[in-house]
Each structure stands twice: as C-alpha cells, then as structure tokens.
Amino acid sequence: MKFRLQVVVAAFFVHLALSQECGKRHFLSRVVGGEDAPKHSWPWQVSLRIPGREGNPVHICGGSLIGNEWVVTAAHCVVDQCDRPRDPAQLTVVLGAHERLGTTDVQQSIKVKALFPHEGFSMQHLANDIALLHLSTTAKMSDKVNPVCLPDQGSRIPAGYPCYITGWGRTEGGGKVADILQQAILPVQSHDNCSKVNDDLGPIDETSMICGGSGKPEQAGGCQGDSGGPYVCAEYGKWVLRGAVSWGHGLCKTEYFSVFARISSFRDWIDAKIESDGMGSGMD
C-alpha cells in the first residue's frame, strides 16, 4: 500500500509539472527558410545565459520550456569537457526573449536551482545529449510564454516531415551570432541517409539522435549558439518537441545534416527526473 501511494504521488508531481496546455502558437508565421522569427511566435524558446564580463549575461545555448518549472536543453551546454556539470547558480533561463541581448517587459529571467545532464552523456561521443533544468521559480504563462508538448516514449516522426528549428546561433560558420531569433524548416532525415551523409563527421546513434536538414549547400541548418534549442513538429494540431540541437558540421555546412537529441527516446527519463525531484531528491 505504501509503495502504491508513492507511485501515485510521484505521478501527481509529473502531471502537475507538465499539466499546462502545451504546443500552442498564438503568433503564427509561415517559415520558408533561415530568417528572422516574428516576435513571440515560438513561445517555448528559451535563452540559457551565464555571467559575462562585468556581470552582463551571455547567451550560451537555447532550450525548450516543457512545464512551468522545467526546461529541456542539450547536456553539452551544461557540462565541461570533462563531463562535470556546471554550477546551477551560474545559469539563468530567459523566457519570452526575441533579441539575444537586452531585456523587455515580456521577458522572464529565472535562475536554475537544479540541473540533470543525462547519465549516459559524454563529450567524447555526444550520444544522450540531453539535460533537464529545474527553475527556481514558476514561470508565468501567457500567449508569449508557454510550453511545448513532449512526444510519447519511443514514437517516431517519418523521414521528410517538415519540422522547425529556432535559435540565436551563428547565421554562417565562423560568422556572428544572430541578434534576432531565427527560424527555419529542416525536414526530418532517415537514420540511413543521415549516417551516409554525416559519416565523416561522427557516428549517428539511432536511439538517441535524430537528423534534419536539406543536405544542400547554402541552405538553413543549425549552428553554434543554437545548441540545446528546439526542433519541433506540428502534429495533430499541437507542436511537439522532437529534438534538442546537438551537433553538426564545425563550419555549419548545410550539405551535412543537423543532429538533435531524439526527445522521444528520453520521455521516460524526463518523467523519472521530474518525479524524483518532486519527491525531494534533486541535484540542488
């Protein structure tokens, strides 16, 4: 009876954490290629920032709001080269941002109280490149800030499906990072095609990675600064988080595919982490 009660309580914490209406865009736009996103058209997009020189916050990665206290990002955004986690106290999540710098009345800046890089992640191979951030205070939901939906565990999206990447990454390899949030369509690629095209960049782990892009030069793709950010697909009237930006060509050449952490392989892991932190065993 005690065990059953614990399971019910744990499930309640997950439901509470992820119970907001998800995957709704109130400011719609047609995306045709790499371009400036209309303001607040991707309301789950977050900017992960650390203190810079003179204390000014610096954008290091993107992320996705999945509940009023939880963000998904890439593990490589929150660990060092030796796989040691960053100090959560040094991380700030900015919600409702459109520009990479500055502040607005819409933005919410919330400190991170706990972070959970995946236990199977290593900077040596980049498999399992996912992390959860637990926010120190509850985000205020609105038409400009609300969560993306999560996929079911093990579900797949077919090759060729038009999914979307957003972020403040470099607009070209070696170039400047974007000042305005960018958006682009990157069609889903099959594992076999991605493995063939990206063969000289590194292995593609089918379980933990999903690929997207055109495979053609001078097209849209992920780049430095986009890491951790969302790769989303419109499914049955809602937007679903299918990937978190992980890696690609070092100079962002779009004849190679962008590689994302496959979120559907980690749904159970996400739920388990939220359960354990809700029960008081988080890595504060």
C-alpha positions in Angstrom: 0.0 0.0 0.0 2.8 2.4 0.9 4.6 1.7 -2.5 1.4 2.3 -4.4 0.9 5.6 -2.6 4.4 6.6 -3.5 3.7 5.8 -7.2 0.5 7.8 -7.2 2.3 10.8 -5.5 5.2 10.6 -8.0 2.8 10.5 -10.9 1.0 13.6 -9.5 4.2 15.6 -9.4 4.8 14.8 -13.1 1.2 15.7 -14.0 1.5 18.9 -12.1 4.8 19.8 -13.7 3.6 19.2 -17.2 -0.1 19.8 -17.0 -0.3 23.2 -18.7 -1.8 23.4 -22.2 1.2 22.8 -24.5 2.2 23.2 -28.1 0.1 26.3 -28.9 1.5 29.2 -31.0 -0.6 32.4 -30.7 1.6 34.4 -33.2 1.7 32.2 -36.3 4.1 32.7 -39.2 5.0 30.9 -42.4 8.5 29.6 -42.3 10.3 29.3 -45.7 14.0 29.3 -44.8 16.5 30.7 -42.4 15.0 34.1 -41.4 14.1 36.3 -38.5 11.2 34.9 -36.5 8.2 37.1 -35.8 8.1 38.2 -32.1 7.0 35.5 -29.7 6.0 33.1 -32.4 7.8 30.2 -30.7 6.7 30.7 -27.0 8.7 27.8 -25.6 12.0 29.0 -26.8 14.4 29.9 -24.0 17.9 31.5 -23.9 20.3 30.0 -21.4 22.7 32.6 -20.1 25.8 32.8 -17.9 27.5 35.8 -16.3 29.9 37.5 -18.7 32.4 40.3 -18.3 31.2 43.0 -15.9 28.4 40.7 -15.0 26.5 41.1 -18.2 24.6 37.9 -19.1 25.9 36.0 -22.1 23.7 33.7 -24.3 25.4 30.2 -24.5 22.5 27.9 -25.6 18.9 27.5 -26.4 16.3 25.4 -24.7 12.6 24.5 -24.6 10.1 25.2 -21.8 8.2 21.9 -21.1 6.4 23.0 -18.0 6.1 25.9 -15.6 9.3 24.9 -13.8 11.2 22.7 -16.4 13.4 23.3 -19.4 15.0 20.8 -21.8 18.4 21.6 -23.3 21.5 19.8 -24.5 23.8 18.1 -22.0 26.8 19.6 -23.7 25.5 23.1 -22.8 25.7 22.4 -19.0 28.9 20.3 -18.6 32.5 20.9 -19.2 35.0 19.0 -21.4 35.5 16.5 -18.5 31.7 16.0 -18.2 31.5 17.8 -14.9 28.2 19.7 -14.5 28.2 23.5 -14.3 27.2 25.2 -11.1 23.4 25.7 -11.4 23.7 29.0 -9.6 25.6 30.4 -12.6 22.8 29.6 -15.0 19.8 31.9 -15.9 16.9 30.9 -18.2 15.4 33.8 -20.1 11.8 33.2 -21.3 9.9 35.4 -23.8 13.1 36.7 -25.5 13.1 37.8 -29.1 16.5 39.5 -29.2 19.6 37.8 -27.9 20.7 40.9 -25.9 18.8 43.3 -23.6 15.6 42.9 -21.7 11.9 43.7 -22.3 8.7 43.7 -20.2 7.8 40.4 -21.7 10.9 38.6 -20.7 11.2 36.5 -17.5 14.7 35.8 -16.1 14.7 32.8 -13.8 17.7 31.2 -12.0 18.3 27.4 -12.3 18.1 25.6 -9.0 19.0 22.1 -10.2 20.3 20.6 -13.4 20.2 17.0 -14.7 22.5 16.1 -17.6 21.8 12.6 -18.8 23.9 9.9 -17.1 24.9 8.3 -20.4 26.2 11.5 -21.9 29.9 12.1 -22.7 31.6 14.9 -24.6 33.6 12.1 -26.3 30.6 10.7 -28.3 27.6 13.1 -27.8 25.1 10.4 -27.5 22.3 11.0 -25.0 22.9 14.8 -25.4 20.0 16.0 -23.2 19.7 17.7 -19.9 16.8 18.9 -17.7 16.9 22.3 -15.9 14.7 22.9 -12.8 13.8 26.5 -12.5 14.0 28.2 -9.1 10.6 29.9 -9.5 7.5 29.2 -11.5 7.3 30.7 -15.0 4.2 32.9 -15.7 2.4 31.5 -18.6 0.9 33.7 -21.3 0.4 33.8 -25.1 4.1 34.7 -25.3 5.5 32.2 -22.9 4.1 28.6 -22.8 5.4 25.1 -23.0 5.9 22.8 -26.0 4.4 19.3 -25.9 6.6 16.2 -25.4 6.3 13.1 -27.6 5.4 9.7 -26.3 8.2 7.4 -25.4 9.6 5.6 -28.5 7.4 7.4 -31.0 8.9 8.3 -34.4 8.4 11.0 -37.0 8.7 9.9 -40.6 11.5 11.0 -42.9 10.7 14.0 -45.0 8.3 15.5 -42.3 8.8 19.3 -42.2 10.0 20.2 -38.7 11.4 23.5 -37.5 14.5 24.8 -35.8 14.8 28.1 -33.9 17.7 29.8 -32.2 20.2 32.6 -31.9 23.0 30.7 -33.5 25.5 31.9 -36.0 24.0 32.6 -39.4 27.0 31.1 -41.0 30.1 29.1 -39.9 32.6 31.4 -38.3 30.2 34.4 -38.6 28.4 36.4 -36.0 25.7 35.0 -33.7 22.2 36.3 -34.6 20.7 39.2 -32.7 17.1 38.3 -33.6 15.7 34.8 -33.1 16.0 32.8 -36.3 13.7 30.1 -37.7 14.0 27.6 -40.5 12.4 24.4 -41.8 14.6 21.3 -41.6 12.9 18.1 -43.0 13.5 15.0 -40.9 16.1 12.6 -42.4 16.2 8.9 -42.1 18.9 7.3 -40.0 20.4 5.6 -43.0 20.6 8.8 -45.0 22.0 10.8 -42.1 24.6 8.1 -41.4 25.7 8.1 -45.0 25.9 11.9 -45.4 27.4 12.6 -41.9 29.7 9.6 -42.0 33.0 11.6 -41.9 31.7 13.8 -39.0 30.9 11.1 -36.5 28.6 8.2 -35.8 24.8 8.6 -35.6 23.3 6.7 -32.7 19.8 5.9 -34.0 18.3 5.6 -30.5 19.5 8.9 -29.1 19.8 11.0 -32.2 17.5 12.4 -35.0 18.7 14.3 -38.0 17.2 17.1 -40.1 18.1 19.4 -43.0 18.2 19.6 -46.7 21.6 18.2 -47.4 22.2 21.0 -49.9 24.8 23.8 -49.7 23.8 27.3 -48.7 20.5 26.2 -47.1 19.2 26.5 -43.5 20.7 24.5 -40.6 21.8 24.5 -37.0 25.0 26.4 -36.0 26.9 27.4 -32.9 24.6 29.2 -30.4 21.6 27.1 -31.5 22.7 24.2 -29.2 20.0 22.9 -26.9 17.3 24.7 -28.7 14.1 23.2 -30.1 13.4 21.1 -33.1 9.6 20.9 -33.3 7.0 19.4 -35.5 3.3 20.2 -35.9 1.4 17.1 -35.0 -2.4 16.8 -34.7 -2.9 20.5 -34.0 0.0 20.8 -31.5 3.7 21.5 -31.6 5.8 18.6 -30.3 9.4 18.7 -29.3 11.2 16.1 -31.4 14.8 17.2 -30.9 17.2 19.4 -29.0 20.0 20.8 -31.1 23.2 18.7 -30.5 25.8 18.9 -33.2 26.7 19.2 -36.9 29.5 20.4 -39.2 32.0 22.6 -37.4 31.6 25.3 -40.0 27.8 24.8 -40.3 27.9 23.5 -43.9 24.4 22.6 -44.7 25.3 19.8 -47.2 25.6 17.9 -43.9 22.6 17.3 -41.6 22.0 18.9 -38.2 21.9 16.3 -35.4 19.5 16.5 -32.5 18.9 14.6 -29.3 15.9 12.4 -30.1 13.4 13.5 -27.4 11.1 10.5 -27.8 13.8 8.2 -26.6 14.0 10.2 -23.3 10.4 10.8 -22.4 10.5 8.2 -19.6 13.8 9.6 -18.4 12.3 13.1 -18.3 9.3 11.9 -16.3 11.5 10.0 -13.9 13.7 13.0 -13.2 10.7 15.2 -12.6 9.3 12.6 -10.3 12.5 12.2 -8.3 13.0 16.0 -8.0 9.4 16.5 -7.0 9.9 13.9 -4.2 12.9 15.9 -2.9 15.9 14.0 -4.3 17.0 16.6 -6.9 20.6 17.7 -7.5 20.3 21.1 -6.0 
